[in-house]
Amino acid sequence: MNNIINIPAKEKTTVLIIGKGYIGNNLTPFLAFDDNLEVHNIERSQINYLNSEELVNFFESYKNQNVIFDYIINAVGFTGKTNIDDALDNKELCYILNTVFPISLSNISRQVNPSCKLINISSGCIYDGYKPDSKGWGENDVPNFGICDDASSFYSKTKHASELILSSTCDNVYNLRIRMPFSEVPSNRNLLQKLFKYTTLLNASNSITYLYDLFNVIYNLIVSDSIPYGVYNVVSDGIFNMEMFIEAVKENEDKLIKSGFISKTYLKDVKLIDLDQFTKTDITKENRSSTTLDNTVIKTITGAQFVEINKELISSIIKDLIRLVNE
């Protein structure tokens, strides 16, 4: 499903990916495929990147070895072991990872290399509801599910705060808003695998991000080296809903059961509910963002083509997911 646009890099570019989760671990080989990119990847077990002094020393040690990073990709963030409700019991860590760390990283990286650029993986879950024109929220629309909204989740507040500060004080940052990433790569962070665990599902329209659409954008930001800094919505084309998901599950029911993704009674047990019903349940502790984003700007600037979210795509991804688990 990878759809790289082959824009030739002018020279060898050095990239550091911070984080080895669902995004960072899969982005590393994706970028390393290009021989013009020298890709490094670290995680917290290797270095406590929440300690500013230790992080500065880390960059300096690489610089002493003549390795100076041109791009740093922040794939670190608090999402909770189960879901973003975990932020309520870990507010300090959530705030540090989602708000403080990206800002510190931007400043520290520029101290070591003034021309270093930061690509920050952020979230589009700072909006809720739908625009009247049905195109989806754009980059210039004021977020309505963040620090100014008491009803928003603490997670969304930290993401909104980070975006505000990065946009107003840092001049070397690409802030990429994604929503509910998914792919054929097995992971407990994969949207599809998350949904397999629930039998009560909120049936709302949402933008979601295919992992390799995000990777394609990151690749183009790096190799073009001329795209303006700023905030960009990075979501796939089309709209996702639970009816689509259930239809895709039906097409793959037997193999999903055999692979252990769902129970034998999953489709009998599953129930789709609307927002009013959902808010009356105790499934989540905090409100969730249900919304769509407009991806026109990033597609126009990069020339990238994204996958179209529909039942056929979701079914195809599920088939590949099953195949990779069984290999």
Secondary structure, 3 states (H helix, E strand, C coil): CCCCCCCCCCCCEEEEEECCCHHHHHHHHHHHCCCCEEEEEECCCCCCCCCHHHHHHHHHHHHHCCCCCCEEEECCCCCCCCCHHHHHHCHHHHHHHHHHHHHHHHHHHHHHCCCCEEEEEEECCCCCECCCCCCCECCCCCCCCCCCCCCCCHHHHHHHHHHHHHHHHCCCEEEEEECCEECCCCCCCCHHHHHHCCCEEECCCECCEEHHHHHHHHHHHHHHCCCCCEEEECCCEECECHHHHHHHHHHCHHHHHHCCCCCCCHHHHCEEECHHHHHCCCCCCCCCCCECECCHHHHHHHCCCCCEECHHHHHHHHHHHHHHHHC
